[in-house]
Amino acid sequence: ATLRLLVSLHPRDRRVTLALFTLGRVERERGQHEAAARAFESCGGGLRGDAFAEAASSWAAAGQPARARAAAQRYLAAHPQGVHAEQMRALAGGS
């Protein structure tokens, strides 16, 4: 709740990216995979690559393969040799 409040009250604060990423991890731990994926997809800035990978994994866990594939493809487009590339290729269907 505190993270959501921070995001809503201070949407332009530079810490919002980290708050959204943390919120995504909290939601995933709670088994709320769709909420986690949405939080990760809302991240910007320096965490964008990791956030795409986390969103793809969360969409897959939520039983949303098309959305997982789309997020994995966004990751691969930006980071074809990134640390999550092998996992994202699997989610993207071998792309």
N, C-alpha and C positions, 0 to 999 in steps of 0.2 A: 504494500500500500504506500509506503514511504517513497519508493522509487517512482511509482506512478504519479504521486503528488509532485515530486521534483520535476518530472518531465512535463506535466501539465502547467505548473506554475512558472517554470523557467525554460521554455522550449528552445531558447537561443543560447543558453548556458553551454559552455564548451564541455561540461561534464555530463551532459545529456547522453552523448554517445556511449560513454561507459555505463551510465545508469541503465540504458536500454539493453546493452549487452549483458549486464548483470541480471536484469529482469528476465531476459531470455533464459539464462541458466537456471534461475530460480524456478521459473515456470516449467522448464524441462524436468527438473528434479521433482516437482510436484506432479509430474505426469500430464501436464497441460501442454502437449506438444504443439497444438495449433497456436496457442497464445505465445509460446516460446518462439515459434517461427515468425510470427508477426513482429515480435519485439526485435528479433535479429534483423529482419528486413528493414526495420526503421532506423537501424544504425547508420551512421555516416562517418565521414572522416577516416582516420587511420585504421579503424577496425573493420572496414568494409569487406575486405577479403575473408577474414575469419568469420565475419557475420554471415556472409553468403554461404559459407561451408556449414556453419551451425544451423542456418535456416534450412538448407537442403536436408540435413540429417533430421531435423525436427519435423519437416513436412513428411519425410519418409516414415518416421515413427508414428505420425498422426494418420498414416494410411492414405496419404495424398501424393501418389507417385508422379502425377503430372506437375504438381507444384515443386516437388523435390527435384525433378529433372530440370525444370526451368531455373531454379536457384543454383543447381550444380552447373548448368551451362553458363550462367552469369559469372560464377566463380572462375570457370575455365577460360572464359573470354578475357577476363582481367588478369588471371594468374595461371597461365597454361603450365608453368613449371613450379607452381606453388607447393607448399608443404602438404596441402590437402588434395592435390591434383589427382592422385591415384584413386582415392575414395570418391572424389567428385566424378571422375570418369565412369566409375561403376554406377553411380546414381544417375548419371546422364545417359546411361545406356551404351557406354563404350565410345562416346563421342571423343 
